[in-house]
Amino acid sequence: MTDSTSARDNKHVKAAEDEVKRLYETGIHVPAILISVFQLIFQGALLGWALQKAYFIRRYALDEYGHVIHEFDPWFNYRATQYLSENGVDAFFKWYDYKSWYPLGRPVGTTI
């Protein structure tokens, strides 16, 4: 162990001792391990809550509308971009796409 490592370790030990002394002087006698356990439980609960909310946000369209790909269809978005770049804005908003929503088709300009 080098001198800088031992000095750094001593600094951390001194800081921990000062914190324990401060807590003891204020009358708060909660063991540090108990604080660490509660902090870990709180962080785990917060992470679990965030993951649950993220999962339900992703499932919303599936729960609400069923097993149908709606406006997030990447193939349609690719074809729409291609049609827009080749034919312009005016033609795009008048475009009736017969390849999507088969066999009926889709009036793209009014359903975007």
N, C-alpha and C positions, 0 to 999 in steps of 0.2 A: 504494500500500500504506500502510495506516495504521500508527501507532506500536504499537497493540495487536496487530495482526497480525504485525508484525515481532518484537515481544517474544515472542509465542506461538511463532513459528517458531524463534526463538533458544532458547527454553526446550526445545523438542523436539530441536533439534540438540545442545544441551548434554546432555540426557538420553541421547541416542544415543552421544555421545562418551564419557560416563561409563560406559555399559554396555560399550562396546568396550574401554575402558581396564581395567575390572574383569575382563573375560574374558582380556585379554592378561596381566594380572598373575597370574591363577590358572593360566596355562599352557594354557588352552584356546584354540586358534587355529582355530576353525571359522568360515569366512566366513558372514556374516549371510545372504547369498543362499542358501547351502546349507541353512541352518536353515529359511528360508522355504519352500524347495522341498519339504523333507521334511515340514514342517507341512502344506503344501497337499496332498501325496500322502496323508498320514495322514487328513486331514479328508475327502478324496474317497473313500478306501477305506471309512472309517467310514460316510459317507453312502450309498455303494453297498451296503454290508452291510445297513444299516437298511432301505433301499428293497427289497432282495431279500427280507428277512424279512417285511416288510409285504405284499409281493406274494404270498408263499407262504401267509401266514396267511389272506388273502382268498380264495385258491384252494383252501384245504383242503376245504371242503364240496363243491366241484365235483369235486375229484379223488377224494374219498372216496365220495360218494354219486351222482355223475353229474349230468346236466343236468335236475334236478328241483328246483323251488322247494319248500323244506321249511318249517320253522317261521318263516322270515323273510318270509313272504308278507304284504305290507302290506294287501292287500285282505281276507284272512282276519282279520288283526288288527283292521281297521276294523269288519268285521261282528261279530266276537266282542265288541268293546267296545260296539257298538250293542245287541247281544242282552243283554249283561250289564246295561246301563243301563236297558233297557226291561223285563226280566223278573226281575232280581234274582240273587243269588248262588246260591240253591238250584236254581233252574231252569237256571242256566248250567252247573253241574256235572252236571246230568242231561241236558243238551242233546245231541242227536244231529243233527249237521249234514249234511244231505243234499246241500248245494251244494258241499262240498269233497270231495276224493278221489272224484269222480264215476267210476263209477256206484254205488260202495259206500257212500259217506258216511263220516262220522268221528264217533266218540264223543268229543266235545270235552272233557268233564269229566275223563276218564281219560287224555287224551293231551296235556295242556298241560305 
